[in-house]
């Protein structure tokens, strides 16, 4: 691994953030990698390849149909477009201009930023946003009232199932889907970072997943559900979907990734991850002067635990997260909860023995072998944004 980073002058990264796109999402599994070698020099009709993807993936997920897009975010935009245009080519060619019924209903607490704004992904289709509930809460009464008041203008509804939304008291996805369905409003379930695809596919007219996160495929979005919506989503390739198209490698890789997911021994894999979590906790407990450690289940139900690192008064969460990142190798933590005063370590994308390097990273800081800046959350965010701005 070190030879690769040295050869191309790239900073080595240890991923304890989980499945974050900004650092490459996940380790690609062997089946997906081999699929690239099988198809990379072949010519195929993309329509036929998508049909194969639909057949194979919908069989595994027990849905009517499925399709592969460039990413989960693009799948959200295209799904909205498909519900609006249906198979009307005139409407497809006119997007992102929409007329008539074009409101997309979403809970306020779901308009989050998961690397990009959910709001922007919606607006790229040409749709407008109709909010329901409050930013930190939404009841079944709120949703029902919004549906009744705006029924003439609502095109569809979106539910974002994500750890970014879990701190808000929003409606659960089952209740949301049930109420919207009662009012004949189609639901798009955005479950990009979720692994329980078969179960979740029951709670959206179409549901969206990432091939490149838990599945370990190449970068792609997986859309599964209603056959008519999926058919019309494919037609978006004649319009705004052209910029969101998936290549043959991504489509074929997604098929293999989903099939491999349902062959894996998940109990064995999760036991391995648990051992890493307990190893970290038992060794980091000696730094109780600086941090407390707590084992936490995944907030959206994925079968994985994480280790929550809660700094004490001696150091704060943004400073510690940045100090870990600024080492070599760079240790990237799960930092979306820094505003609450802590961050988490996720073991699901570690290479063998990297769990020991993570401990060494903490050791260097607490033994004062490296200097670090004491910063607040505002400055932490500024540093991260500045690094993105100044990438070239």
MARBAZA-521074 format. One record per residue (C-alpha): x, y, z. Coordinates in steps of 0.2 Angstrom, whole numbers, plus 5000, padded with zeros to 4 digits. Each point is the difference from the previous one (the first is absolute). Example, Ala and Ser with C-alpha at 12.3 -4.5 7.8 and 13.67 -1.06 7.14 Angstrom:
2
506249785039
500650174997
END
This chain:
392
500050005000
501450125005
500849984983
498550064991
499950165010
501850034997
500049974982
498650124996
500450125014
498349985009
499850025019
499649835008
498349995007
499349885013
498150004999
499149995017
498650124994
499049864992
499350014982
500450184996
500150054982
501350145003
501349875004
499549864988
498549935008
500549815003
501249864996
499449934983
499749815002
500849874989
498449964991
499850184994
501850024996
500049844990
498450064991
501050154993
501349884992
498649904992
499150144992
501250154998
500549954982
498349944994
498750104991
498249985005
498350084998
499850105016
498149974999
500349825001
501350015014
498750115010
498749864996
501249875007
500350115016
498150025002
499749814999
501549955012
499850145013
498150005000
500049825003
501250025015
499050155007
498349924996
499450164990
499250024983
501550084992
501750085003
501250124991
501850075002
500450185000
501650105002
499850025019
498650005013
499950194999
499750004981
498749865003
499050115011
500050144987
499649884986
498649915010
499150165003
500250044981
499349834996
498450025011
499750174992
500349964981
499449825000
500449944982
499650184992
501550044989
499550184999
500150025019
501649905001
500850124987
499350155009
500849965017
500550085012
498550114995
498549945009
498250065000
498449955010
500249875013
501950015005
500150015019
501149885009
499449975018
501449975013
500250025019
501050155005
501249905010
500449904984
500750154991
501849965005
501750014992
500849824998
501450074990
498850104989
498350075003
498549894999
499150164995
501150034985
499849824994
498150035000
500150174991
501149934987
498549904993
499050164998
498949965015
499650125015
500149955018
498549995011
500549995019
499049915013
500350015019
501350095009
501949994998
500149895016
498449915000
498649944989
498449915005
498749904990
498850145003
501350124992
500249894985
498149974997
499650185001
501350044987
499449874989
498250065001
500450184998
501149984985
499449844991
499750094983
501950054999
500949855008
501049894987
500849885012
500849995018
501749965005
500649915016
501950025004
500549855011
501750065006
501150025016
500050184995
498150015004
500049895016
500150145012
498450074994
498349945007
499449964982
498749874995
500649834998
500149944982
498649875002
498750135006
500650124987
499749884986
498349945007
499350185002
500750054983
499349854991
498350035008
500050174991
500649924984
501750095000
501549894994
501449995012
501950004996
501049925014
501850075000
500949865009
501750024992
501049955016
498949865005
500349814998
498349925003
499550034982
498749864999
499050065016
500150194995
499449974983
498349975007
499950185006
500250104984
499250004983
501850004995
501549985012
501850064998
501649925006
501850024996
501049874991
501750075007
499650005019
499549855009
499949894984
501850044995
499750034982
500650134988
499250185002
498249994995
498250025006
498749865001
498250044998
498749865003
498249995001
498550054989
500249934982
499250154991
501050135010
501649904996
499649994982
499750194999
501650035010
501049914987
499250124987
500850155009
501649954991
499350094985
499950165010
500850055017
500549825004
501350024986
501250085013
499649875013
500349854989
500849845007
501449914990
500049824996
501349975014
498950085013
498449914995
500849834999
500950035016
498450045009
499249844995
501549905007
500150115016
498149965004
500249824996
501549995011
499250095014
498749865002
501349874999
501150075015
500149935017
499450165009
500149925017
501849964998
500450174993
499150095013
500949905014
501650054992
499550185001
499449985018
501849945005
500850154993
498850125009
500349915017
501950004996
499950194998
499050035015
501149895012
501550094994
499450184999
499349985018
501750045007
499850184993
498550035011
500950175004
499650064982
498549894994
498649895004
499549864989
498349934997
499449864988
498550064990
498849904988
499750084982
498650125002
499149954984
500149815003
501549944991
500749855008
501650095006
500750085016
501150155001
501150075014
499550175006
501550115006
499450135012
501450125004
500250075018
500450185005
501949974996
499650004981
498450034989
499349894986
500550114985
501850025006
500249815002
499149964984
501250124990
501549945009
499649824995
499750064982
501650104999
501249855004
500749884987
499149894997
498550115001
498749935012
498350064994
498649985013
498250014999
499850195004
498150044997
499750015018
501450125005
498750135004
499449895015
501749985006
500649834994
500449904985
500049814996
501249874993
499349884987
500949834997
499149954984
501350064987
501649965009
501449904992
500949865011
501050075014
499450184997
499050005017
501850005008
500550154990
498450095006
500549975018
501850074997
499250154993
499150045016
501649955010
501150134990
498750145005
499849955018
501949975003
500350174993
501149944986
499150114987
499450175002
498250054996
498950154999
498650035012
498550054989
498250025001
498749924989
499850164989
501950004996
500049814997
498750034987
500950144992
501649904999
499149864992
499150114987
501750104997
500849834996
498749964987
500150184992
501949994999
500149824993
500950064984
END
